[in-house]
């Protein structure tokens, strides 16, 4: 009897692990969806550009948790890739706009918007490089404003939003994770980055609101 019970337990263990492995990415998408959607709705009145960026992120997360045909799955992956670029860039645009550096804000916005449009003409390696360059540009712009404004929450949120595109940039249908060789490690990294990005969405709305209130107080 004990041998039979042990055998059944071993048979159930892989099935349980499969369920857990399937739930982890779904839960990370749900967390990111709720955080990004909440930030998009909260920021829409006073910070339109960051709101649009978070809406892109929320849309890709929503499509990732519902069954889709293969053609729409490609759309979800493309939208996820675009969200990882436009989310941090539009958030940085919001910080730059509040600091009245309108010229840099428009240059950053135009450059970030051109990358998705030109992606079909770039090789995979070039796309990885350009994705990281766009993320670094958005991060440096946001950090410059936040450091001068002494906004610690802005610094943390900017790093959290840009981290996925810097560590594991999406290349349309695939994810490049050179530091992780095993599939399990890549899945754990992807889950961790999504949770970090969700935290970044949540903190960004606080940072932008605080900076706006400080500017109104100075006026």
C-alpha positions in Angstrom: 0.0 0.0 0.0 2.8 2.4 0.9 4.5 1.7 -2.4 1.4 2.4 -4.3 0.7 5.6 -2.4 4.3 6.8 -2.9 4.0 6.0 -6.7 0.8 8.0 -6.9 2.4 10.9 -5.0 5.3 11.0 -7.4 2.9 11.0 -10.4 1.0 13.9 -8.9 4.1 15.9 -8.1 5.0 16.8 -11.8 1.4 17.6 -12.5 1.3 20.0 -9.5 4.5 21.6 -10.6 3.1 22.1 -14.1 0.1 23.9 -12.6 2.3 26.1 -10.5 4.5 26.9 -13.5 1.4 27.8 -15.5 0.0 30.0 -12.7 3.2 32.0 -12.1 3.2 33.9 -15.5 -0.6 34.4 -15.4 -0.3 35.9 -11.9 2.5 38.2 -12.9 0.4 39.5 -15.8 -2.6 40.1 -13.6 -0.5 42.0 -11.1 1.0 44.2 -13.9 -2.5 44.6 -15.4 -4.0 45.9 -12.2 -1.1 48.2 -11.4 -0.7 49.7 -14.9 -4.5 50.1 -15.3 -4.8 51.8 -12.0 -1.9 54.2 -12.8 -3.4 54.9 -16.3 -6.8 55.9 -14.8 -5.3 57.8 -12.0 -2.9 59.9 -14.1 -5.3 60.5 -17.1 -6.5 63.9 -15.9 -3.2 65.6 -15.1 -0.5 63.4 -16.8 -1.9 62.3 -20.2 1.4 60.9 -21.7 2.3 58.6 -18.8 -1.4 57.5 -18.7 -1.2 56.4 -22.3 2.1 54.5 -21.7 0.6 52.6 -18.8 -2.5 51.8 -20.9 -0.3 50.1 -23.4 1.3 48.0 -20.6 -2.2 47.1 -19.2 -3.5 46.2 -22.6 -0.6 43.7 -23.4 -1.0 42.2 -19.9 -4.8 41.8 -20.5 -4.3 40.1 -23.8 -1.7 37.8 -22.2 -4.1 36.2 -19.8 -6.9 35.4 -22.2 -6.9 32.6 -24.8 -6.0 34.0 -28.2 -5.5 32.6 -31.7 -2.0 32.5 -33.0 -2.4 35.7 -35.1 -3.5 37.7 -32.1 -0.8 36.2 -29.9 1.7 37.9 -32.1 -0.2 41.2 -31.6 0.1 40.6 -27.8 3.8 40.1 -28.0 4.3 43.1 -30.2 2.2 45.2 -27.8 4.2 43.9 -24.8 7.4 44.9 -26.6 6.0 48.4 -27.4 4.8 48.8 -23.9 8.2 48.2 -22.4 9.6 50.9 -24.7 6.8 53.5 -24.6 5.8 53.0 -20.9 9.1 54.3 -19.5 9.5 56.9 -22.3 6.1 58.4 -21.8 6.6 58.3 -18.0 9.9 60.2 -18.5 8.0 62.6 -20.9 5.7 63.4 -17.9 8.7 64.2 -15.7 10.3 66.4 -18.4 7.1 68.2 -19.1 6.6 69.1 -15.5 10.2 70.4 -15.4 9.4 72.5 -18.4 12.0 70.9 -20.5 9.6 70.6 -23.4 12.2 70.3 -26.2 13.9 67.2 -24.6 10.5 65.7 -23.9 9.4 65.9 -27.5 12.7 64.5 -28.8 12.4 61.6 -26.4 8.8 61.0 -27.5 9.6 61.1 -31.2 12.6 58.8 -30.9 10.6 56.3 -28.8 7.7 56.3 -31.2 9.9 55.8 -34.3 11.4 52.6 -32.9 8.2 50.5 -33.2 7.6 51.9 -36.6 11.1 51.0 -37.9 11.4 47.7 -36.1 10.5 45.7 -39.3 13.6 47.1 -41.0 16.0 46.3 -38.2 17.8 43.0 -37.5 17.3 41.2 -34.2 20.6 42.4 -32.8 20.0 45.9 -33.9 16.6 45.9 -32.3 18.0 44.7 -29.0 20.6 47.6 -29.1 18.0 50.2 -30.1 15.6 48.9 -27.4 18.2 49.3 -24.7 19.2 52.7 -26.0 15.6 53.9 -25.9 15.2 52.6 -22.4 18.5 54.2 -21.2 17.5 57.5 -22.8 14.1 57.5 -20.9 15.8 56.4 -17.7 18.5 59.1 -17.9 16.0 61.8 -18.6 13.7 60.8 -15.8 16.6 60.4 -13.3 17.9 63.8 -14.2 14.6 65.5 -13.4 14.0 63.4 -10.3 17.4 63.9 -8.8 17.2 67.7 -9.3 13.7 67.6 -7.8 14.9 65.4 -4.9 12.2 62.9 -5.8 13.3 59.5 -4.4 10.0 57.9 -5.5 10.6 59.1 -9.0 14.1 57.6 -9.1 12.8 54.2 -7.9 9.9 54.2 -10.3 12.0 55.1 -13.3 14.5 52.4 -12.6 11.7 49.8 -12.0 9.9 50.7 -15.3 13.1 50.6 -17.4 14.6 47.5 -15.9 12.7 44.9 -18.1 13.9 46.5 -21.4 17.4 46.8 -20.1 17.8 43.3 -18.6 15.6 41.2 -20.9 14.5 43.2 -23.9 11.7 41.8 -26.0 12.4 41.3 -29.7 8.9 41.2 -31.0 8.2 37.4 -30.7 11.1 36.5 -28.4 12.8 37.6 -25.2 16.6 37.9 -25.1 18.0 36.9 -21.7 21.7 36.3 -22.2 22.4 35.8 -18.4 19.9 33.0 -18.0 20.4 29.7 -19.7 17.7 27.4 -18.3 14.0 27.9 -19.2 13.0 27.9 -15.5 15.4 30.7 -14.7 14.2 32.7 -17.6 10.6 32.2 -16.5 11.5 33.3 -13.0 13.3 36.4 -14.3 10.4 37.3 -16.5 8.0 37.0 -13.6 10.2 39.1 -11.3 10.6 41.8 -13.9 6.9 42.1 -14.4 6.3 42.4 -10.7 9.1 45.1 -10.5 7.4 46.9 -13.4 4.1 46.7 -11.6 5.7 48.3 -8.6 7.1 51.0 -10.9 3.7 51.8 -12.3 2.3 52.1 -8.8 5.1 54.4 -7.5 5.2 56.5 -10.7 1.7 57.9 -10.1 2.7 59.0 -6.6 6.0 60.5 -7.9 4.2 62.5 -10.6 1.5 63.7 -8.3 4.0 64.8 -5.7 6.1 66.6 -8.2 3.0 68.4 -9.6 2.0 69.5 -6.1 5.5 70.8 -5.4 5.5 72.8 -8.6 2.1 74.3 -7.7 3.4 75.2 -4.2 6.4 76.9 -5.7 4.2 79.0 -7.9 
